[in-house]
Amino acid sequence: MEKIFISACFMGENVRYDGGHQSLTHQVIEKWKKENRLVSGCPECLGGLPVPREPAEIQQKDKKIITIQGGDVTESFNNGASKALSICLKNNIKFALLKESSPSCGSNTIYNGEFSNTKIVGQGITTQVLTKHNITVFSEKTIDALIDAINNSET
């Protein structure tokens, strides 16, 4: 049975930058939870960032992750991505379900780095690292594709 790395905020954990969560309710998530298939983590917290924390975005010119007040949190994001990868490798995880548009977890979109609430095509740091190691990343917007991928891998 495939295990799935899942953003901790989807599991109701208060780990988001604003101190909240992004609980994801879906019957398959509930089923996977009961089957003990979900391994949760927040890459930003794994990297040592506090809750709450300043919003941060990937800068398009140099790819650094900068907070809204100008702090450079690139190292924390990179450390968190490495720790998320270690968790996936340790658990033989091939699929991840991560929060879309996050500077860590976005799989198709991220914010543009100008703190203007504008999304652009791109991937968060953790998604980039996991993808390089052949871990396929899905978001709450592509959960049906994740379900299909898992069903196909187990047949």
Solvent accessible surface area in square Angstrom, and as a share of the most:
residue,aa,sasa,rsa
1,M,156,0.70
2,E,22,0.10
3,K,65,0.27
4,I,0,0.00
5,F,0,0.00
6,I,0,0.00
7,S,3,0.02
8,A,3,0.02
9,C,10,0.06
10,F,4,0.02
11,M,53,0.24
12,G,29,0.28
13,E,77,0.35
14,N,92,0.47
15,V,21,0.12
16,R,54,0.20
17,Y,87,0.33
18,D,83,0.43
19,G,26,0.25
20,G,24,0.23
21,H,87,0.39
22,Q,72,0.32
23,S,58,0.37
24,L,32,0.16
25,T,118,0.69
26,H,54,0.24
27,Q,152,0.68
28,V,24,0.14
29,I,1,0.01
30,E,72,0.32
31,K,107,0.45
32,W,8,0.03
33,K,89,0.38
34,K,173,0.73
35,E,56,0.25
36,N,110,0.56
37,R,10,0.04
38,L,24,0.12
39,V,31,0.18
40,S,43,0.28
41,G,9,0.08
42,C,17,0.10
43,P,2,0.01
44,E,18,0.08
45,C,42,0.25
46,L,53,0.27
47,G,11,0.11
48,G,62,0.60
49,L,24,0.12
50,P,85,0.53
51,V,58,0.33
52,P,93,0.59
53,R,31,0.11
54,E,72,0.32
55,P,47,0.29
56,A,15,0.12
57,E,15,0.07
58,I,4,0.02
59,Q,23,0.10
60,Q,73,0.33
61,K,175,0.74
62,D,70,0.36
63,K,116,0.49
64,K,87,0.37
65,I,0,0.00
66,I,34,0.17
67,T,12,0.07
68,I,88,0.45
69,Q,144,0.64
70,G,51,0.49
71,G,33,0.32
72,D,82,0.42
73,V,24,0.14
74,T,28,0.16
75,E,129,0.58
76,S,25,0.16
77,F,2,0.01
78,N,69,0.36
79,N,66,0.34
80,G,0,0.00
81,A,0,0.00
82,S,61,0.40
83,K,104,0.44
84,A,0,0.00
85,L,20,0.10
86,S,66,0.43
87,I,40,0.20
88,C,0,0.00
89,L,106,0.53
90,K,170,0.72
91,N,45,0.23
92,N,111,0.57
93,I,6,0.03
94,K,96,0.41
95,F,19,0.08
96,A,0,0.00
97,L,0,0.00
98,L,0,0.00
99,K,34,0.14
100,E,7,0.03
101,S,7,0.05
102,S,20,0.13
103,P,23,0.14
104,S,0,0.00
105,C,7,0.04
106,G,0,0.00
107,S,11,0.07
108,N,79,0.40
109,T,36,0.21
110,I,8,0.04
111,Y,60,0.23
112,N,21,0.11
113,G,6,0.06
114,E,128,0.57
115,F,60,0.25
116,S,61,0.39
117,N,123,0.63
118,T,62,0.36
119,K,102,0.43
120,I,55,0.28
121,V,137,0.79
122,G,20,0.19
123,Q,66,0.29
124,G,0,0.00
125,I,19,0.10
126,T,0,0.00
127,T,1,0.00
128,Q,65,0.29
129,V,36,0.21
130,L,0,0.00
131,T,64,0.37
132,K,157,0.67
133,H,88,0.39
134,N,134,0.69
135,I,4,0.02
136,T,67,0.39
137,V,21,0.12
138,F,22,0.09
139,S,0,0.00
140,E,40,0.18
141,K,142,0.60
142,T,45,0.26
143,I,15,0.08
144,D,95,0.49
145,A,49,0.38
146,L,0,0.00
147,I,31,0.15
148,D,83,0.43
149,A,26,0.20
150,I,2,0.01
151,N,78,0.40
152,N,110,0.56
153,S,54,0.35
154,E,75,0.34
155,T,150,0.87
